[in-house]
Amino acid sequence: MNGERPPPSGVLIDPSKDHITVDGRVVRPVTRHRYIVLNKPLGVITTARDESARTTVLDVVGEEGHSGHRLFPVGRLDADTSGLLLLTDDGELAFRLTHPRYKVSKEYIAVVIGNPSASDLEALRSGVKLEEGITAPAEVEALAVTAGSRDSVLAELRIVIREGRHRQVRRMVHAIGHKVHSLRRTGFGPLKLGRLKTGGWRVLGEAEVAALRRAVGEDAG
Ligand code: URA
């Protein structure tokens, strides 16, 4: 270390200053990745760069959110969907979290126009036919029914899916003859949106990153 042999008891390394070699070869410390969860506002798009200069999720977290890392979104939310979006620079974990093999859960609160019947909800649970095939089993729970505009009602549903097809929740709701009024993602695998305000973000703690790794069968190392 810095041209000298470290003591056998070990030594604390400062990666910004210390120069480490083993048998004459330079050793670089493992780079620490960054993981942040954002409460995506409506109208913001999930892409790294937008040609028509619309606001992206990366703009929302800004320089402070990036903190020198090349973050990218893990999966995507439609511009008209709000809620939990994970951003990271850990490509390996992101790949697994979005790979269909790992069936990572995505929890949504969907407010739908009208009041779906018990058999509609059962159809959502067991699978509905979309253009490209039948959806996998989902968890579906009716949370509340409220008055909408004019004489319509709005039903609030909690829907948990383990796939990530394009506009999947909207198309599932459409398949049972209803329309989504608003859609918010509240959970992603072990992560929960909690009380994060719209447009707000926070850095994940080590336990949360370890839980994400466990969700895709990576050990915590
Ligand atoms: N399903 C949708 O329809 N839209 C999203 O943004 C996410 C899931």
Boltz pocket constraint, residues with backbone or C-beta under 6 A from the ligand:
constraints:
  - pocket:
      binder: B
      contacts: [[A, 76], [A, 77], [A, 78], [A, 79], [A, 81], [A, 165], [A, 166], [A, 167], [A, 168], [A, 169], [A, 170], [A, 171], [A, 183]]
      max_distance: 6.0
